[in-house]
Amino acid sequence: MTSYQVYLVGGAVRDALLNIPVVDRDWVVTGATPEQLEQQGYQQVGKQFPVFLNPKSKEEYALARKEKKQGAGYTGFICDFSPDISLEEDLERRDLTINAIAKTQDGNFIDPFNGQQDLKNRLFRHVSDAFVEDPLRVLRVARFAARFHNLDFKIAPETMSLMKTISDSGELSTLSAERVWKELEKALNTKHSDVFFLVLQEAKALKKLFPEFVWSNYSDKNPLEKQVNLTPAQRWAILTKDTPLTQLDQLHQHIRTPNQFKTLAEQVRGFLENQTIPMNAPDWENWLMSVNAIKKPQPFILLIEVLSHLTNSEQKDWQALRDAIAIINAASLMKQGFAGAELGQALKQARIDTLDKMLTPLIN
C-alpha cells in the first residue's frame, strides 16, 4: 500500500482556520481499498460506506467516495469508493464549501470550491446543486448557523433558496426522529440555539420538522444569550416555553426527546400554564411535591434556574421554600402518634404551615 494518500478534511480544517479548538479530526484516504486498510490494522465501522478506525489514534479514516442519489431521503444514496476516486470528487459531495477544504500531511490546503474565501467572508455556501439531494442538510446548515452565530456567519441567498426547495420537496419527512434529534441536540449545545429555529423558519422547514412547536422569536430579548451557563436541557425548556403542554407532549413523542429534556421542559411549561405567582402555601406545597423538589434536588435547581428567569424572580427564594420543607420529617410526627394516612396528611400540613410563615417576605 504505497500509492495511497491521506488528507485531513472537514470540520478539523475549518475550525483550525477559524482559530477554534479542534475536537475531532476526520481523514480521507485516496488510492486505497478496504482490504488494504484492514491489512494495516484499520477496523471498519461503517456498513454503507467504508469508514475505518486508525489502530493507534482511533480517529476515523474514510475512503474517498462519490455518492449517487437512488432513493428518497438522506439514506437514499449509493456510494462508490473505488481507489481511482480523487480527493476533489470526494470534496464535491460535501454540503458547504467551508467543510470541503482538505489539508495535506505536509500542511498544504486543497480548496477546489473556495471554502477559505467563504470562511473569510463568513458565508455558508453550498458546494454544488447536489445539495438538494440530502434533506439532512437543512438541519445541518441551521445547526452551523447557531454554532457560528457569534462569528457573524450568513447563509448565501442561493443556498437558502435550495434549503427552501428541499422543504417544498417533502423529503424532510424521510428524516428519522433520531437523526432530527441528533442535529437539534447539537444546536442546543450552542449559546445561540434559537438561531437554529430562526433558520428553519426562514427555510420553511420549521413546521414540517416540528409541527407541534410554538415558536417565539427572542431576537429582541434573547434569554438564551443572557444565560450563558444554561445546560442544553434548560435551553430547550426556554425555547418551548410557549408551546402548550398537550402539544409539547406530542412534540416530545414525535422527536423522541430524551427524558432529561422532556421532563424539564414539561415542568417549566406546566408551571407557566397552570400556576400564577403569587401563590398560597397549599399551592406551593402541591407544586413542590409534584416536581419531586425534595427527593431530586439537582433537577430542581435546573428547574428553578429557568423559572426564576422566566418569572423575573429570585432563584434563592424558590430554593428557600424547598429547603424549608426538606427538613420536615416523619419521625417527630410519629412520636406524636400519627401513622398511616394520617401521618401523610400531618406531613403535608406541616409543610403547608412552614411555607405559610415564609411566603410574605419571599416570592409573594
QUISULLIN-V542046 format. One record per residue. N is the residue number from 1. RES is the residue in three letters. NEAR is the number of other ideal C-beta (glycine too) atoms within 10 Angstrom. D_FIRST is the distance of its C-alpha to the first C-alpha in Angstrom with 2 decimals. Layout:
# QUISULLIN-V542046
n | res | near | d_first
N | RES | NEAR | D_FIRST
N | RES | NEAR | D_FIRST
This chain:
# QUISULLIN-V542046
n | res | near | d_first
1 | MET | 12 | 0.00
2 | THR | 4 | 3.79
3 | SER | 9 | 5.93
4 | TYR | 16 | 6.44
5 | GLN | 15 | 9.86
6 | VAL | 16 | 12.01
7 | TYR | 23 | 15.77
8 | LEU | 20 | 18.83
9 | VAL | 24 | 21.06
10 | GLY | 22 | 24.43
11 | GLY | 16 | 27.12
12 | ALA | 18 | 25.64
13 | VAL | 26 | 25.62
14 | ARG | 23 | 29.00
15 | ASP | 17 | 30.68
16 | ALA | 15 | 29.59
17 | LEU | 17 | 31.11
18 | LEU | 15 | 34.22
19 | ASN | 6 | 34.42
20 | ILE | 13 | 34.23
21 | PRO | 7 | 32.63
22 | VAL | 13 | 29.12
23 | VAL | 8 | 29.03
24 | ASP | 10 | 25.79
25 | ARG | 18 | 22.50
26 | ASP | 16 | 20.25
27 | TRP | 21 | 16.81
28 | VAL | 21 | 15.17
29 | VAL | 24 | 11.50
30 | THR | 20 | 11.10
31 | GLY | 18 | 8.82
32 | ALA | 22 | 7.28
33 | THR | 16 | 9.17
34 | PRO | 14 | 11.18
35 | GLU | 9 | 10.10
36 | GLN | 16 | 6.47
37 | LEU | 23 | 8.42
38 | GLU | 13 | 11.02
39 | GLN | 10 | 9.19
40 | GLN | 14 | 8.74
41 | GLY | 11 | 12.47
42 | TYR | 20 | 13.01
43 | GLN | 12 | 16.23
44 | GLN | 14 | 17.13
45 | VAL | 12 | 20.54
46 | GLY | 12 | 21.38
47 | LYS | 7 | 22.52
48 | GLN | 9 | 23.31
49 | PHE | 15 | 20.06
50 | PRO | 22 | 16.78
51 | VAL | 20 | 17.28
52 | PHE | 23 | 15.64
53 | LEU | 16 | 17.05
54 | ASN | 17 | 15.27
55 | PRO | 10 | 16.17
56 | LYS | 7 | 17.89
57 | SER | 10 | 19.39
58 | LYS | 8 | 19.86
59 | GLU | 14 | 19.43
60 | GLU | 17 | 18.37
61 | TYR | 21 | 15.08
62 | ALA | 20 | 15.57
63 | LEU | 26 | 13.57
64 | ALA | 27 | 15.44
65 | ARG | 18 | 18.27
66 | LYS | 16 | 21.58
67 | GLU | 18 | 24.69
68 | LYS | 12 | 27.66
69 | LYS | 13 | 30.99
70 | GLN | 9 | 32.34
71 | GLY | 9 | 34.78
72 | ALA | 13 | 36.92
73 | GLY | 18 | 35.93
74 | TYR | 18 | 32.87
75 | THR | 14 | 31.19
76 | GLY | 16 | 31.92
77 | PHE | 19 | 28.55
78 | ILE | 12 | 25.99
79 | CYS | 15 | 22.41
80 | ASP | 14 | 19.92
81 | PHE | 19 | 16.31
82 | SER | 10 | 14.61
83 | PRO | 15 | 11.45
84 | ASP | 9 | 13.98
85 | ILE | 19 | 16.08
86 | SER | 14 | 16.68
87 | LEU | 19 | 17.42
88 | GLU | 14 | 21.04
89 | GLU | 15 | 21.28
90 | ASP | 23 | 20.14
91 | LEU | 24 | 22.68
92 | GLU | 16 | 25.35
93 | ARG | 21 | 25.63
94 | ARG | 21 | 26.64
95 | ASP | 22 | 30.30
96 | LEU | 23 | 31.52
97 | THR | 26 | 30.60
98 | ILE | 31 | 30.65
99 | ASN | 19 | 27.87
100 | ALA | 28 | 25.78
101 | ILE | 27 | 24.86
102 | ALA | 24 | 21.39
103 | LYS | 18 | 20.70
104 | THR | 13 | 17.90
105 | GLN | 10 | 16.78
106 | ASP | 5 | 19.29
107 | GLY | 7 | 22.05
108 | ASN | 10 | 22.58
109 | PHE | 14 | 23.73
110 | ILE | 16 | 22.79
111 | ASP | 20 | 25.92
112 | PRO | 16 | 26.55
113 | PHE | 21 | 29.42
114 | ASN | 17 | 31.37
115 | GLY | 26 | 30.85
116 | GLN | 16 | 31.74
117 | GLN | 13 | 35.05
118 | ASP | 21 | 35.76
119 | LEU | 20 | 35.17
120 | LYS | 10 | 37.75
121 | ASN | 13 | 40.06
122 | ARG | 13 | 39.62
123 | LEU | 18 | 38.90
124 | PHE | 24 | 37.19
125 | ARG | 22 | 36.23
126 | HIS | 24 | 34.24
127 | VAL | 21 | 31.19
128 | SER | 14 | 32.33
129 | ASP | 10 | 34.97
130 | ALA | 17 | 32.50
131 | PHE | 22 | 33.61
132 | VAL | 19 | 36.49
133 | GLU | 19 | 34.36
134 | ASP | 21 | 33.66
135 | PRO | 25 | 36.91
136 | LEU | 21 | 35.25
137 | ARG | 21 | 34.91
138 | VAL | 29 | 38.66
139 | LEU | 26 | 38.43
140 | ARG | 17 | 35.41
141 | VAL | 25 | 37.21
142 | ALA | 28 | 40.36
143 | ARG | 24 | 38.53
144 | PHE | 25 | 36.99
145 | ALA | 22 | 40.52
146 | ALA | 25 | 41.87
147 | ARG | 20 | 39.25
148 | PHE | 22 | 39.55
149 | HIS | 19 | 43.26
150 | ASN | 12 | 44.28
151 | LEU | 10 | 42.17
152 | ASP | 7 | 44.20
153 | PHE | 20 | 41.48
154 | LYS | 14 | 42.85
155 | ILE | 21 | 41.60
156 | ALA | 17 | 41.59
157 | PRO | 8 | 44.43
158 | GLU | 11 | 42.29
159 | THR | 22 | 39.88
160 | MET | 19 | 42.87
161 | SER | 13 | 44.09
162 | LEU | 19 | 40.93
163 | MET | 26 | 41.31
164 | LYS | 16 | 44.83
165 | THR | 16 | 43.61
166 | ILE | 22 | 41.37
167 | SER | 20 | 44.40
168 | ASP | 13 | 46.57
169 | SER | 14 | 44.13
170 | GLY | 11 | 44.70
171 | GLU | 21 | 41.01
172 | LEU | 22 | 41.56
173 | SER | 11 | 43.19
174 | THR | 16 | 39.89
175 | LEU | 20 | 38.54
176 | SER | 14 | 38.77
177 | ALA | 12 | 41.05
178 | GLU | 9 | 38.22
179 | ARG | 16 | 36.14
180 | VAL | 18 | 39.26
181 | TRP | 17 | 40.16
182 | LYS | 13 | 36.72
183 | GLU | 18 | 37.10
184 | LEU | 25 | 40.76
185 | GLU | 17 | 40.11
186 | LYS | 18 | 37.66
187 | ALA | 26 | 40.44
188 | LEU | 22 | 42.98
189 | ASN | 14 | 41.01
190 | THR | 21 | 41.87
191 | LYS | 18 | 45.18
192 | HIS | 18 | 45.88
193 | SER | 25 | 45.06
194 | ASP | 24 | 48.10
195 | VAL | 24 | 46.26
196 | PHE | 26 | 43.92
197 | PHE | 23 | 47.03
198 | LEU | 19 | 48.48
199 | VAL | 25 | 45.42
200 | LEU | 28 | 45.46
201 | GLN | 14 | 49.15
202 | GLU | 15 | 48.67
203 | ALA | 26 | 45.99
204 | LYS | 17 | 48.47
205 | ALA | 22 | 46.15
206 | LEU | 19 | 48.07
207 | LYS | 13 | 50.56
208 | LYS | 19 | 48.02
209 | LEU | 23 | 45.69
210 | PHE | 19 | 48.45
211 | PRO | 11 | 51.65
212 | GLU | 18 | 53.71
213 | PHE | 20 | 52.90
214 | VAL | 14 | 55.83
215 | TRP | 17 | 54.50
216 | SER | 12 | 56.43
217 | ASN | 11 | 55.30
218 | TYR | 16 | 55.42
219 | SER | 8 | 54.76
220 | ASP | 5 | 58.18
221 | LYS | 8 | 58.18
222 | ASN | 15 | 54.70
223 | PRO | 17 | 55.09
224 | LEU | 20 | 51.34
225 | GLU | 15 | 51.06
226 | LYS | 10 | 54.05
227 | GLN | 16 | 52.88
228 | VAL | 7 | 49.73
229 | ASN | 7 | 49.29
230 | LEU | 22 | 49.35
231 | THR | 17 | 46.97
232 | PRO | 18 | 45.13
233 | ALA | 22 | 47.68
234 | GLN | 23 | 50.53
235 | ARG | 24 | 49.19
236 | TRP | 26 | 49.05
237 | ALA | 27 | 52.62
238 | ILE | 22 | 53.86
239 | LEU | 23 | 52.14
240 | THR | 28 | 53.66
241 | LYS | 20 | 57.08
242 | ASP | 15 | 58.78
243 | THR | 23 | 57.41
244 | PRO | 13 | 60.21
245 | LEU | 15 | 59.56
246 | THR | 10 | 59.59
247 | GLN | 17 | 57.03
248 | LEU | 25 | 54.94
249 | ASP | 17 | 54.81
250 | GLN | 15 | 53.72
251 | LEU | 19 | 51.04
252 | HIS | 21 | 49.65
253 | GLN | 12 | 49.57
254 | HIS | 17 | 47.98
255 | ILE | 20 | 45.02
256 | ARG | 12 | 45.00
257 | THR | 23 | 45.62
258 | PRO | 14 | 44.95
259 | ASN | 9 | 48.22
260 | GLN | 14 | 48.30
261 | PHE | 23 | 48.18
262 | LYS | 21 | 50.51
263 | THR | 20 | 53.14
264 | LEU | 21 | 53.46
265 | ALA | 27 | 53.66
266 | GLU | 19 | 56.23
267 | GLN | 21 | 58.29
268 | VAL | 23 | 58.42
269 | ARG | 21 | 59.36
270 | GLY | 15 | 61.79
271 | PHE | 21 | 63.64
272 | LEU | 15 | 63.89
273 | GLU | 16 | 65.05
274 | ASN | 11 | 67.52
275 | GLN | 14 | 68.76
276 | THR | 10 | 70.72
277 | ILE | 13 | 71.41
278 | PRO | 11 | 74.01
279 | MET | 16 | 74.01
280 | ASN | 12 | 76.52
281 | ALA | 18 | 75.86
282 | PRO | 14 | 75.56
283 | ASP | 16 | 72.98
284 | TRP | 27 | 70.94
285 | GLU | 23 | 71.12
286 | ASN | 14 | 70.01
287 | TRP | 17 | 67.05
288 | LEU | 20 | 65.94
289 | MET | 15 | 66.01
290 | SER | 12 | 64.28
291 | VAL | 20 | 61.19
292 | ASN | 14 | 61.22
293 | ALA | 24 | 61.93
294 | ILE | 16 | 63.09
295 | LYS | 10 | 60.52
296 | LYS | 13 | 57.50
297 | PRO | 13 | 58.16
298 | GLN | 7 | 54.64
299 | PRO | 17 | 54.23
300 | PHE | 20 | 57.82
301 | ILE | 14 | 56.97
302 | LEU | 20 | 54.23
303 | LEU | 23 | 56.81
304 | ILE | 24 | 59.61
305 | GLU | 19 | 57.40
306 | VAL | 26 | 56.91
307 | LEU | 21 | 60.49
308 | SER | 17 | 62.17
309 | HIS | 16 | 60.29
310 | LEU | 15 | 61.09
311 | THR | 16 | 64.75
312 | ASN | 7 | 65.24
313 | SER | 15 | 66.34
314 | GLU | 13 | 65.55
315 | GLN | 14 | 62.87
316 | LYS | 11 | 64.94
317 | ASP | 16 | 67.79
318 | TRP | 23 | 65.70
319 | GLN | 17 | 64.39
320 | ALA | 14 | 67.96
321 | LEU | 23 | 69.08
322 | ARG | 18 | 66.33
323 | ASP | 13 | 66.94
324 | ALA | 16 | 70.69
325 | ILE | 22 | 70.44
326 | ALA | 15 | 67.59
327 | ILE | 8 | 70.03
328 | ILE | 16 | 72.45
329 | ASN | 10 | 72.15
330 | ALA | 14 | 73.96
331 | ALA | 6 | 75.35
332 | SER | 11 | 78.32
333 | LEU | 19 | 79.20
334 | MET | 12 | 79.11
335 | LYS | 8 | 81.59
336 | GLN | 8 | 83.83
337 | GLY | 9 | 83.79
338 | PHE | 17 | 81.28
339 | ALA | 11 | 79.15
340 | GLY | 7 | 77.23
341 | ALA | 8 | 77.40
342 | GLU | 11 | 79.97
343 | LEU | 15 | 77.56
344 | GLY | 13 | 74.95
345 | GLN | 12 | 77.58
346 | ALA | 19 | 78.81
347 | LEU | 17 | 75.30
348 | LYS | 16 | 74.90
349 | GLN | 13 | 78.28
350 | ALA | 18 | 77.55
351 | ARG | 23 | 74.40
352 | ILE | 17 | 76.38
353 | ASP | 13 | 79.16
354 | THR | 16 | 76.74
355 | LEU | 22 | 75.04
356 | ASP | 14 | 78.43
357 | LYS | 10 | 79.42
358 | MET | 17 | 76.29
359 | LEU | 16 | 75.95
360 | THR | 9 | 78.57
361 | PRO | 9 | 77.08
362 | LEU | 17 | 73.48
363 | ILE | 18 | 71.80
364 | ASN | 13 | 75.10
